[in-house]
Amino acid sequence: MGESKRRKEALGEKYGQEETILPWLPLSKKQAQQAYKVTTTGAWIGIGVMVAVWVTIRLIGPAFGWWSVQ
């Protein structure tokens, strides 16, 4: 219990608040983790869409072009 009181006295008003990543950036560690998760998920979705478009153009597209020539 003594350590907690010392920490509370040392931190003052900042006691119990979330720690920020950089002093000049008002972004907590939890918010940074959430942003990382969202951007990672978005990147994987983008990769999946890119692969689907590539497969469509590369494999399915020429098949439709071949039928229209005959």
Buried (B, 14 or more C-beta within 10 A) or exposed (E): EEEEEEEEEEEEEEEEEEEBEEEEEEEBEEEBEEEEEEEEEEEEEEEEEEEEEEEEEEEEEEEEEEEEEE
